[in-house]
Amino acid sequence: MTTPADVARIEQDIGAAEPVVTRARTRRRRWELTAVGVVIAAMFLLPFVVMVLGSLKSRAEILRIPPTYLPREWHLDNYATMWSTPETPLPFNLVSTVVISACATALVLIVAIPAGYYTARHRFPGRAVFLGLVLVTQMLQPTVLVTGLIRQFFTLGINDTWLAMILVNAAFNLSFAVWILHSFFAAVPVEIEEAALLDGLNRWQTLVRVSLPLVWPGIVTATIFVVVACWNEFAASLVVLTTPANQPLSVALTKFVGQYDTAWQYVFAISTVGIIPVVVLFALIEKRLVAGLTAGSVK
């Protein structure tokens, strides 16, 4: 016959076993999620691995059938040779890419920060229409307006210059930055700024010293997306910039792709060099970028 003491002992044993079972399930779920993450990461990284290995092969080995995964002969000289191709001034193309991306991003932030702050803090007449028009501009592409843009650049005398592409990239990435920063500024309580104003700060000091540090993840998020968009921009650069030395790497890459012949080893090498700055930028600001992308997801 089961006594109350036996029942209490059985319940105690079951209670002690439950944490063990829970920990085992949690550990198994963690391993399952890790395995799925590794598989997904491998799927995304595989093309980049093929690209890097291809940049270290000869053209004949790249076109060899059946293909080889690892180079039989490592051609590190591909990275040295591609910089000295006479028809494509790659050093100037890299400088052009850096200058256009950096200046366009700076111009976007200079305009988007006060615009996002003002639209978040002031309910002026036509505010909803203004934000809607800002969003509509994101639907347009430079290729749609390229004819009108070139006519304007010829009128202003800045066609085939870095300034023209800086303005194009800034204009077509400004709307995204304004919307991102508008959302972040709107999430900052107004009472914080009112307290700063009562302490003697003016509106500009409040923006710089109080609001901007609070929306820093949003600024980083807008910055990384604008930089990547400017770095990879191709269509407008191909039309607006006609001088080879002024063209960015995205356009210079096409010079190695011909109708009957393609120097794949240089295509892979230039692509590898082109993604390194973006990867480094992501690595440096990854924490702030994740914080910006997940802001507001947890209440």
matplotlib code that plots the C-alpha trace (Angstrom):
import matplotlib.pyplot as plt

x = [0.0, 1.3, 1.7, 1.7, 5.4, 5.9, 3.8, 5.8, 9.0, 7.8, 6.7, 10.1, 11.9, 9.7, 10.4, 14.1, 14.0, 12.1, 15.0, 17.3, 14.8, 14.3, 18.1, 18.5, 15.7, 17.2, 20.7, 19.2, 17.3, 20.4, 22.4, 19.6, 19.5, 23.3, 23.3, 20.6, 22.5, 25.7, 24.0, 22.4, 25.7, 27.5, 24.9, 25.6, 29.3, 29.9, 29.7, 32.2, 34.6, 34.3, 35.0, 38.1, 39.5, 38.8, 40.8, 43.8, 43.5, 44.6, 41.9, 42.5, 42.0, 38.8, 37.4, 38.6, 36.1, 35.6, 36.3, 38.8, 37.7, 41.2, 43.8, 46.4, 48.7, 48.1, 48.3, 48.7, 50.1, 46.5, 46.1, 49.3, 48.6, 45.1, 46.2, 48.5, 46.1, 46.5, 42.9, 41.4, 43.0, 41.9, 43.7, 41.8, 38.6, 39.0, 39.7, 36.6, 34.5, 35.7, 35.3, 31.8, 30.5, 32.0, 30.9, 27.4, 26.9, 28.1, 25.7, 22.8, 23.4, 23.8, 20.4, 18.6, 19.4, 17.7, 14.9, 14.2, 14.4, 12.1, 9.4, 9.4, 9.1, 6.8, 3.4, 3.3, 0.6, 1.3, 3.6, 1.9, 2.1, 5.8, 6.6, 4.6, 6.5, 9.8, 8.7, 7.7, 11.1, 12.5, 10.5, 12.3, 15.7, 18.5, 18.1, 14.5, 15.6, 19.0, 18.1, 16.9, 19.8, 22.4, 20.7, 20.9, 24.5, 25.4, 23.6, 25.4, 28.7, 29.4, 28.8, 31.4, 32.5, 32.5, 30.2, 27.5, 27.5, 27.7, 24.5, 22.8, 23.7, 22.7, 19.4, 18.3, 19.3, 18.1, 14.5, 15.5, 17.8, 15.0, 12.5, 14.9, 16.0, 12.4, 11.4, 14.3, 13.7, 10.0, 10.9, 12.8, 10.5, 9.9, 10.2, 14.0, 14.5, 12.2, 14.3, 17.4, 15.8, 14.9, 18.5, 19.6, 20.4, 19.1, 17.4, 20.7, 22.6, 19.7, 19.8, 23.6, 24.1, 20.9, 19.0, 21.8, 23.4, 20.1, 19.5, 23.1, 22.0, 19.7, 22.4, 24.7, 21.9, 21.3, 25.0, 25.7, 22.8, 23.7, 27.4, 26.5, 24.1, 26.6, 29.4, 27.4, 25.7, 26.2, 23.6, 23.9, 27.7, 27.9, 26.0, 27.1, 30.8, 32.4, 36.0, 37.6, 39.5, 36.4, 34.3, 33.9, 34.9, 31.4, 31.8, 35.5, 34.7, 32.7, 35.9, 37.2, 34.0, 34.1, 31.8, 34.0, 36.5, 36.4, 39.3, 37.6, 40.6, 40.6, 36.9, 37.0, 40.1, 38.4, 35.2, 37.2, 38.9, 35.6, 33.8, 36.7, 35.9, 32.2, 33.0, 35.4, 32.8, 30.2, 32.6, 33.5, 29.9, 28.1, 26.8, 25.4, 23.9, 22.1, 20.9, 19.5, 17.8, 16.2, 15.3, 11.7, 11.3, 11.2, 9.0]
y = [0.0, 3.4, 5.7, 9.5, 9.5, 7.3, 9.7, 12.7, 10.9, 10.0, 13.6, 14.8, 12.5, 13.6, 17.3, 16.6, 14.9, 17.6, 20.2, 17.5, 16.8, 20.5, 21.1, 18.1, 19.5, 23.0, 21.6, 19.6, 22.6, 24.7, 22.1, 21.9, 25.7, 25.8, 23.1, 24.9, 28.2, 26.5, 25.1, 28.4, 30.3, 27.7, 28.2, 32.0, 31.7, 29.1, 31.5, 33.8, 30.9, 29.9, 33.5, 33.8, 30.4, 31.4, 34.5, 32.3, 30.1, 30.6, 31.2, 27.8, 26.0, 28.0, 26.8, 23.3, 20.5, 18.8, 21.8, 21.7, 23.1, 24.0, 25.6, 23.2, 26.2, 29.1, 32.3, 35.1, 37.2, 37.7, 40.4, 42.1, 41.8, 43.2, 46.6, 47.1, 46.4, 49.4, 49.6, 49.6, 52.0, 50.0, 52.1, 55.2, 53.1, 52.1, 55.7, 56.8, 54.2, 55.3, 59.0, 58.7, 56.4, 58.4, 61.8, 60.6, 59.0, 62.1, 64.3, 61.9, 62.1, 65.9, 66.2, 63.2, 63.8, 67.2, 66.1, 63.0, 65.0, 67.8, 65.4, 63.4, 66.4, 68.8, 68.1, 70.7, 70.9, 68.4, 66.3, 63.0, 64.0, 64.9, 61.6, 59.8, 61.7, 60.8, 57.1, 57.4, 58.5, 55.2, 53.5, 55.3, 54.1, 56.2, 54.3, 55.6, 59.2, 58.9, 61.0, 63.9, 63.6, 63.8, 66.8, 68.6, 67.6, 69.0, 72.2, 72.5, 71.5, 68.6, 65.6, 62.9, 64.0, 62.6, 65.4, 64.2, 60.6, 61.9, 63.9, 60.9, 58.4, 60.9, 61.7, 58.1, 57.0, 60.0, 58.8, 55.5, 57.4, 60.0, 57.2, 55.3, 58.3, 59.6, 56.4, 56.5, 60.1, 59.5, 56.7, 59.1, 60.5, 64.2, 64.6, 64.0, 66.9, 69.1, 68.4, 69.4, 72.6, 73.4, 72.8, 75.6, 73.8, 75.3, 73.2, 72.6, 71.5, 69.3, 67.6, 67.1, 66.2, 64.4, 63.1, 61.9, 59.6, 58.0, 57.4, 56.3, 52.8, 54.3, 56.5, 53.4, 51.5, 54.2, 54.7, 51.0, 50.7, 53.9, 53.0, 49.5, 51.0, 53.6, 51.1, 48.7, 51.3, 50.4, 51.6, 55.4, 55.2, 53.4, 56.2, 59.3, 58.5, 58.0, 58.5, 55.2, 56.7, 58.3, 55.1, 53.0, 49.4, 48.1, 49.5, 48.8, 45.1, 44.8, 45.8, 42.2, 40.6, 40.5, 39.2, 36.2, 36.1, 36.8, 37.1, 35.3, 35.3, 39.1, 39.3, 37.1, 39.0, 42.5, 41.2, 40.0, 43.3, 45.1, 43.3, 43.6, 47.2, 46.4, 43.3, 45.2, 47.9, 45.4, 43.8, 47.1, 48.2, 44.9, 45.4, 48.8, 47.6, 44.7, 47.1, 49.4, 46.7, 45.2, 48.4, 48.4, 44.7, 44.1, 46.2]
z = [0.0, -1.0, 2.0, 1.8, 2.4, -0.7, -2.8, -1.6, -2.4, -5.9, -6.5, -5.3, -7.7, -10.6, -9.8, -9.7, -13.0, -14.8, -14.8, -16.3, -19.1, -19.7, -19.9, -22.3, -24.6, -24.5, -25.4, -28.2, -29.6, -29.4, -31.4, -34.0, -34.4, -34.7, -37.4, -39.4, -39.0, -40.2, -43.3, -44.2, -43.7, -45.9, -48.6, -48.6, -48.2, -50.9, -53.9, -52.2, -51.5, -55.2, -56.2, -54.0, -55.1, -58.7, -58.3, -57.5, -60.6, -64.2, -66.8, -68.4, -65.0, -64.4, -67.7, -67.3, -67.5, -65.0, -62.8, -59.9, -56.6, -55.3, -57.6, -58.9, -59.2, -56.9, -59.0, -56.5, -59.3, -60.6, -57.9, -59.0, -62.8, -62.7, -61.4, -64.4, -67.2, -69.6, -70.7, -67.2, -64.6, -61.6, -58.9, -60.1, -60.2, -56.6, -55.6, -57.5, -55.7, -52.3, -52.9, -54.5, -51.7, -48.8, -50.1, -51.1, -47.7, -45.9, -48.0, -47.2, -43.5, -43.5, -45.1, -43.6, -39.9, -39.6, -42.0, -39.9, -36.7, -37.9, -39.3, -36.1, -33.8, -35.8, -37.2, -39.9, -42.6, -45.4, -43.2, -44.3, -48.0, -47.6, -46.1, -48.7, -51.5, -49.8, -49.9, -53.6, -54.6, -53.3, -56.0, -58.8, -60.2, -61.7, -65.0, -65.4, -65.1, -66.7, -69.7, -67.7, -65.3, -68.1, -69.6, -66.3, -65.7, -69.2, -68.3, -65.0, -66.6, -64.3, -66.6, -66.3, -62.9, -59.4, -58.3, -60.7, -59.3, -55.7, -56.3, -58.0, -55.3, -52.6, -54.2, -54.7, -51.2, -49.2, -48.9, -47.1, -44.7, -43.9, -43.1, -40.9, -38.9, -38.7, -37.0, -34.6, -33.6, -33.2, -30.7, -28.5, -25.7, -26.1, -22.3, -22.6, -24.9, -22.9, -19.8, -21.8, -22.9, -19.3, -18.3, -20.7, -23.9, -27.2, -29.9, -31.8, -28.6, -27.7, -31.1, -30.9, -27.3, -26.4, -29.4, -31.7, -29.1, -28.5, -32.3, -33.0, -34.0, -36.6, -38.0, -38.3, -40.0, -42.5, -43.1, -43.9, -46.3, -48.1, -48.4, -49.8, -52.3, -53.5, -53.6, -55.8, -58.0, -61.7, -64.1, -63.6, -63.3, -66.6, -68.4, -66.5, -66.1, -69.6, -68.7, -67.6, -64.8, -63.3, -63.3, -60.1, -59.7, -60.5, -64.1, -64.5, -63.8, -67.0, -69.1, -68.4, -69.8, -73.6, -76.2, -77.1, -74.2, -70.5, -68.1, -65.3, -63.0, -63.0, -62.7, -59.5, -58.2, -58.7, -57.1, -54.1, -53.7, -54.2, -51.3, -48.8, -47.7, -47.2, -45.2, -43.0, -42.5, -41.5, -39.0, -37.4, -36.8, -36.6, -33.0, -33.7, -37.0, -35.3, -32.5, -35.2, -37.1, -34.0, -32.3, -31.2, -31.6, -27.8, -25.6]

ax = plt.figure().add_subplot(projection="3d")
ax.plot(x, y, z, "-o")
ax.set_aspect("equal")
plt.show()
